[in-house]
Amino acid sequence: GFLNTLWDEQRGFLVDAVDADTGERNLTYPIFSLLFLQSSLGLALVREVLPVMARFMVAHLQTGHGTRMLPSWDLRRGSEEVGASWYPHWDLYLLKVLRRAGERDGIMRWLNAASQGLRRLGYVPEFLRMDGLVAEDAATWRRHGAASNLNCVTGWYHCVLEGLCGIDVDPGGMNVIPLDLPLGPLHLRGVKHKGTRWDVRIEQGGSLLEEIRVDGTPLRGAAKVPVTYDDGGEHELCVVYGQSATGP
């Protein structure tokens, strides 16, 4: 009954809450309502509406210079400071949805905004007020919270790992969520998973998933890294996109 209770068909997104006694819906649409996606098991709750959710987020939460916590028209936007802000910790949930919905443009829009933010500030902020933020006006970029906030930094790390590289982790291990992006080769060194360190390489050469290799050996029949590699050592995971659909 999750979608029957919380899904707003008109808006194409989840409402924040429902009063259990009256059944009245709290008609506000924050990105933090997606906290249940912290576990990949939560995807089952919204899998059938992922494309619709992605369109809502691109249209109402994404801007050219950051991701809004709530839409600009949301009545709760002014209830607290972060309500009208970009809070980078939550970008991960945006990218989890966009990647699975195949929203390449939305992912690249996030990457451009993140790059701009790092150029302007030199760090990942706790939050940045969106109202009145002007890309060319340096003064408007000083409306932010703490300069150092670990959950925002680690949030962006997972955005790179999951949103750009497509490496997702669930209780069964590491998965590849296929989606080619208009980027050159991606390379992450020292990615740690269950005590094992991974050298992750993404080779972008076409729109189709051609191959997934672990230590040079192609995976067959699955897009999940076998748990036998969780041995505390060092391994390489390579995902190759090309012109032929020869992958798993």
Secondary structure as UniProt FT lines:
FT   HELIX           2..6
FT   STRAND          7..8
FT   TURN            9..12
FT   STRAND          13..14
FT   STRAND          17..18
FT   TURN            20..22
FT   STRAND          25..26
FT   HELIX           31..38
FT   HELIX           40..45
FT   HELIX           47..49
FT   HELIX           50..60
FT   STRAND          62..63
FT   TURN            64..65
FT   STRAND          66..67
FT   TURN            72..73
FT   TURN            75..78
FT   HELIX           81..84
FT   STRAND          85..86
FT   HELIX           88..90
FT   HELIX           91..101
FT   HELIX           104..121
FT   STRAND          128..129
FT   TURN            131..132
FT   TURN            135..136
FT   HELIX           138..142
FT   HELIX           150..158
FT   HELIX           159..164
FT   STRAND          167..170
FT   TURN            171..172
FT   STRAND          173..176
FT   STRAND          186..193
FT   TURN            194..195
FT   STRAND          196..204
FT   STRAND          208..214
FT   TURN            215..216
FT   STRAND          217..218
FT   HELIX           227..229
FT   STRAND          234..242
//
